[in-house]
Amino acid sequence: MLQVGTIAPRALAKSLALLARIIENESRSSLSVIAADAGIPLSTAHRLVTGFEETGFLMRIGRGRYVAGPVLTRLADLRRDQDWGAFAARVSRPILNRLFRKTGRPTHLGILEENMMTYLVKAGDRQGHAISREGMQLEAYCSGIGKALLAHLPPLQLEAYLASEPFVRLTPTTITSAAELRRELVEIRKRGYAIDNGEMAPGLVCLAVPITNPQSVSVAISLVATLEGAQCEPTDYLPLLQDTAQEIEKKLFPYLAAALSPPDNQSRRSA
């Protein structure tokens, strides 16, 4: 006679065994191969990995191929800045590549490091028309990504940064005073995007938006709107850039929506 109390533990053990095999495999084999090796029906494996993906324990990187998701990454104590940045870059790169193919404009992912903006991903621009490159650091106060990140710093950190004025003028449009930069950052936070209007290099206009979660902003993405200073409206690209940011957010923080949603019984009580 089947013992009902053993069903849940066995199912849990099978689920965790599959999860462990996928992580240890590091996407070298497809889910069908891993499921066969584990003795799990493929339909069951698909159901299990769907749950793991929805809760952030796994992330799909190709058809039938998965790697550790953001929840496992954090649980494994990999949220140190360097590792978190590497993970964010891994998640964002294919998404930014798609944005480049849609627009033909170079795209970037960047992070703040010791008051400097560091490019983690650069998609497009194989000819090197833009001045950026992966691993390159730029001053935060005059770059689109840098300003998007500065605008979301905690107040004490922001004041410490602003206290380092005066800022070096690189072009005629570079902001050099703390008061002017503070006003600019307040406006960026209100409207949700930043523009580098030739502040880093003449004629180079970039649009940037933050990647957000309820706790903080740690990375941002940008799109090069023009390289030559011709007439353009950078905000024409804003909807696409915002959609891209939301896609990255869902990959990085897939568990947040579920965590913030009220339980079903609470929803019914408030209805």
Backbone torsions as a table, in degrees:
resi	resn	phi	psi	omega
1	MET	NA	134.9	-177.9
2	LEU	-71.6	130.0	176.3
3	GLN	-86.7	113.1	-175.7
4	VAL	-58.8	-37.1	-176.5
5	GLY	-64.0	-16.6	-179.0
6	THR	-90.1	-12.0	-175.1
7	ILE	-65.4	-50.3	-177.6
8	ALA	-62.3	-47.5	178.6
9	PRO	-60.2	-40.0	179.4
10	ARG	-66.5	-41.4	178.0
11	ALA	-63.8	-40.8	178.5
12	LEU	-64.6	-43.4	179.8
13	ALA	-62.1	-41.3	179.2
14	LYS	-64.7	-41.0	179.7
15	SER	-63.4	-46.7	-178.1
16	LEU	-68.6	-33.6	176.7
17	ALA	-64.0	-41.6	177.6
18	LEU	-64.6	-43.1	178.5
19	LEU	-58.8	-45.7	-179.5
20	ALA	-62.4	-41.4	179.5
21	ARG	-63.4	-39.6	179.9
22	ILE	-65.1	-43.9	-179.6
23	ILE	-65.8	-44.4	-179.7
24	GLU	-65.8	-29.2	-178.6
25	ASN	-72.6	-27.4	179.0
26	GLU	53.4	43.6	173.5
27	SER	68.3	13.1	-179.5
28	ARG	-72.9	-29.1	-179.5
29	SER	-121.6	158.0	178.9
30	SER	-77.8	166.0	179.9
31	LEU	-61.7	-36.6	-179.2
32	SER	-62.2	-39.8	179.1
33	VAL	-67.8	-45.6	-179.2
34	ILE	-63.0	-43.2	-180.0
35	ALA	-63.0	-41.3	179.0
36	ALA	-63.2	-43.1	178.5
37	ASP	-63.0	-33.6	-178.8
38	ALA	-85.3	-5.9	-178.4
39	GLY	71.1	30.8	-179.0
40	ILE	-112.2	131.3	176.0
41	PRO	-55.6	141.9	-176.4
42	LEU	-60.8	-36.4	179.4
43	SER	-63.1	-39.4	177.2
44	THR	-66.3	-41.8	179.2
45	ALA	-61.7	-41.8	178.5
46	HIS	-61.5	-42.5	-179.6
47	ARG	-63.7	-41.4	-178.6
48	LEU	-67.7	-46.4	-177.2
49	VAL	-69.0	-27.4	174.9
50	THR	-61.7	-43.4	176.9
51	GLY	-65.3	-41.8	178.3
52	PHE	-64.2	-37.6	179.8
53	GLU	-69.2	-42.4	-178.4
54	GLU	-65.5	-28.2	-179.1
55	THR	-98.5	4.3	173.8
56	GLY	86.1	7.1	178.7
57	PHE	-80.3	-26.1	176.2
58	LEU	-130.3	157.4	174.5
59	MET	-133.8	129.4	179.8
60	ARG	-81.5	130.6	179.4
61	ILE	-116.3	-0.4	178.6
62	GLY	-179.2	176.9	-177.3
63	ARG	-64.3	114.6	178.3
64	GLY	73.3	12.9	-177.1
65	ARG	-125.3	133.4	-174.1
66	TYR	-135.6	153.4	173.9
67	VAL	-133.4	173.1	179.3
68	ALA	-58.5	135.1	178.2
69	GLY	-89.7	-178.1	-174.4
70	PRO	-64.5	-31.2	179.2
71	VAL	-66.3	-46.8	178.4
72	LEU	-64.6	-37.1	179.2
73	THR	-60.9	-43.5	-179.8
74	ARG	-71.5	-40.5	179.5
75	LEU	-63.2	-28.6	179.5
76	ALA	-83.0	10.6	177.7
77	ASP	62.4	41.4	178.8
78	LEU	-105.7	24.6	-177.9
79	ARG	-96.2	19.3	168.4
80	ARG	-65.1	150.9	-170.3
81	ASP	-51.9	-46.5	-176.0
82	GLN	-63.2	-44.7	-178.1
83	ASP	-70.9	-40.0	177.6
84	TRP	-62.9	-40.7	177.9
85	GLY	-63.3	-41.3	178.9
86	ALA	-64.0	-39.8	178.8
87	PHE	-67.1	-44.1	178.8
88	ALA	-61.0	-38.3	178.5
89	ALA	-64.9	-41.9	-179.9
90	ARG	-62.1	-42.6	179.4
91	VAL	-67.5	-41.8	-169.5
92	SER	-81.1	-28.5	-171.4
93	ARG	-54.5	-52.0	-179.6
94	PRO	-64.9	-31.2	179.7
95	ILE	-70.4	-41.8	178.0
96	LEU	-68.9	-32.7	175.7
97	ASN	-62.9	-39.1	178.0
98	ARG	-65.5	-39.3	177.9
99	LEU	-63.4	-40.5	177.2
100	PHE	-61.4	-42.5	-179.4
101	ARG	-65.7	-31.4	178.6
102	LYS	-71.9	-39.0	-169.8
103	THR	-106.6	-23.4	-173.1
104	GLY	73.7	11.1	-178.0
105	ARG	-108.8	135.0	177.5
106	PRO	-58.0	142.6	179.8
107	THR	-127.3	156.7	-175.6
108	HIS	-141.0	157.8	165.6
109	LEU	-124.9	134.5	-178.2
110	GLY	-140.7	164.1	-177.4
111	ILE	-140.6	154.6	174.6
112	LEU	-86.2	130.8	176.1
113	GLU	-138.4	113.1	179.0
114	GLU	51.6	48.4	177.3
115	ASN	69.1	8.0	175.8
116	MET	-112.9	152.1	175.3
117	MET	-94.1	128.0	179.7
118	THR	-113.3	128.3	174.6
119	TYR	-76.3	124.7	176.6
120	LEU	-99.3	-31.2	179.6
121	VAL	-137.5	137.7	169.4
122	LYS	-130.8	119.8	-179.5
123	ALA	-112.3	131.2	-179.6
124	GLY	87.2	-172.9	177.3
125	ASP	60.5	51.6	179.4
126	ARG	-64.7	-24.8	179.0
127	GLN	-79.0	-8.7	176.8
128	GLY	73.7	33.1	178.6
129	HIS	-68.1	-37.2	177.8
130	ALA	-79.5	153.6	-175.4
131	ILE	-78.2	-8.8	-172.4
132	SER	-80.9	158.2	169.7
133	ARG	-156.2	154.8	-178.8
134	GLU	-62.9	134.6	-177.6
135	GLY	89.1	-10.4	-179.3
136	MET	-74.0	141.4	176.1
137	GLN	-110.2	138.4	177.1
138	LEU	-129.6	160.1	173.9
139	GLU	-62.7	134.7	-176.1
140	ALA	-70.8	-35.1	-171.3
141	TYR	-67.8	-16.2	-176.9
142	CYS	-123.3	17.8	176.0
143	SER	-120.0	149.8	-178.3
144	GLY	-60.5	-50.8	179.2
145	ILE	-61.9	-43.4	-179.6
146	GLY	-58.3	-45.5	-179.9
147	LYS	-68.4	-36.7	177.2
148	ALA	-61.4	-36.6	179.9
149	LEU	-78.2	-41.7	177.7
150	LEU	-59.2	-37.1	-177.5
151	ALA	-63.4	-18.8	-177.7
152	HIS	-113.0	14.3	175.2
153	LEU	-69.2	149.0	170.5
154	PRO	-58.0	148.0	-173.3
155	PRO	-51.4	-44.8	-177.9
156	LEU	-65.1	-39.9	178.2
157	GLN	-66.5	-39.7	179.5
158	LEU	-64.9	-44.1	179.9
159	GLU	-62.8	-37.7	177.0
160	ALA	-63.5	-38.8	178.4
161	TYR	-66.9	-46.1	-178.4
162	LEU	-64.2	-26.7	179.7
163	ALA	-68.4	-8.8	-179.3
164	SER	-86.6	6.4	177.8
165	GLU	-62.9	163.1	3.0
166	PRO	-77.9	152.7	179.2
167	PHE	-94.4	143.8	-176.2
168	VAL	-68.2	133.9	177.5
169	ARG	-84.8	118.2	-179.8
170	LEU	-98.5	-29.8	177.7
171	THR	-142.7	170.9	178.6
172	PRO	-60.0	-21.9	-177.9
173	THR	-99.1	2.2	-179.7
174	THR	-65.7	132.7	174.7
175	ILE	-78.1	127.7	-175.1
176	THR	-119.5	-9.9	-178.9
177	SER	-109.4	148.4	179.9
178	ALA	-64.4	-39.1	-178.1
179	ALA	-63.9	-44.3	-179.6
180	GLU	-67.7	-40.5	179.8
181	LEU	-65.4	-39.6	178.2
182	ARG	-59.7	-45.0	178.2
183	ARG	-60.5	-42.3	179.4
184	GLU	-62.8	-42.4	-177.9
185	LEU	-68.9	-36.3	175.7
186	VAL	-61.3	-43.8	179.4
187	GLU	-65.5	-39.6	178.5
188	ILE	-60.9	-44.5	-179.6
189	ARG	-63.6	-37.9	-179.9
190	LYS	-67.3	-47.2	-173.2
191	ARG	-86.4	-18.8	174.8
192	GLY	89.6	8.4	177.5
193	TYR	-153.0	159.2	179.1
194	ALA	-122.9	153.4	176.2
195	ILE	-128.6	129.2	168.1
196	ASP	-95.0	101.6	-175.0
197	ASN	-93.3	68.3	-179.3
198	GLY	67.6	24.8	-176.3
199	GLU	-82.6	-24.3	177.8
200	MET	-92.3	-42.2	179.7
201	ALA	-148.1	140.2	-178.5
202	PRO	-56.8	132.4	176.4
203	GLY	82.2	-5.3	-179.0
204	LEU	-97.2	110.1	-177.3
205	VAL	-114.3	125.5	-178.2
206	CYS	-126.4	144.8	175.6
207	LEU	-112.2	134.2	-176.2
208	ALA	-136.3	145.4	174.9
209	VAL	-135.0	149.2	-179.9
210	PRO	-80.5	154.2	168.1
211	ILE	-97.0	115.0	-168.6
212	THR	-113.9	154.8	164.5
213	ASN	-142.1	169.2	-173.8
214	PRO	-60.9	-20.5	-176.0
215	GLN	-91.1	-40.0	-170.8
216	SER	-163.9	174.1	171.2
217	VAL	-123.1	118.8	-177.4
218	SER	-116.5	-20.5	178.8
219	VAL	-138.7	162.2	177.5
220	ALA	-146.0	161.6	178.4
221	ILE	-122.4	156.7	179.8
222	SER	-142.2	162.7	175.9
223	LEU	-134.0	133.3	178.3
224	VAL	-80.3	109.1	-176.4
225	ALA	-77.3	-36.4	177.2
226	THR	-153.4	148.5	177.8
227	LEU	-110.1	-7.4	-170.7
228	GLU	-122.8	0.3	178.5
229	GLY	78.2	12.3	178.1
230	ALA	-69.6	163.8	178.6
231	GLN	-60.4	129.0	179.1
232	CYS	-157.9	163.1	173.7
233	GLU	-118.1	96.5	-178.0
234	PRO	-54.9	-34.1	-176.9
235	THR	-69.6	-9.4	172.8
236	ASP	-58.6	-28.4	-178.9
237	TYR	-90.2	-2.8	-173.1
238	LEU	-60.0	-46.6	-179.7
239	PRO	-57.8	-43.4	178.9
240	LEU	-64.5	-41.1	-178.9
241	LEU	-67.5	-39.6	177.9
242	GLN	-66.6	-39.7	176.3
243	ASP	-62.3	-39.1	178.2
244	THR	-64.7	-43.2	178.1
245	ALA	-60.4	-42.1	179.7
246	GLN	-65.4	-36.7	178.3
247	GLU	-65.1	-41.4	178.0
248	ILE	-66.2	-41.9	178.7
249	GLU	-58.5	-42.2	-179.1
250	LYS	-65.4	-31.5	177.8
251	LYS	-75.5	-39.6	-177.1
252	LEU	-77.9	-35.5	-174.0
253	PHE	-129.5	56.0	-174.4
254	PRO	-68.1	-18.4	-175.2
255	TYR	-88.4	-10.1	-173.3
256	LEU	-67.0	-41.7	-178.2
257	ALA	-61.2	-42.9	179.6
258	ALA	-67.6	-38.6	-178.0
259	ALA	-67.4	-32.6	-176.9
260	LEU	-89.1	-12.4	-179.7
261	SER	-76.5	141.8	178.1
262	PRO	-70.2	151.1	175.3
263	PRO	-57.3	158.2	-177.8
264	ASP	-57.6	-42.3	-177.9
265	ASN	-68.1	-33.2	176.8
266	GLN	-68.2	-38.8	179.0
267	SER	-62.3	-41.0	-179.3
268	ARG	-65.8	-37.6	-179.3
269	ARG	-66.2	-34.5	-177.5
270	SER	-85.3	-8.8	-177.6
271	ALA	-74.0	NA	NA
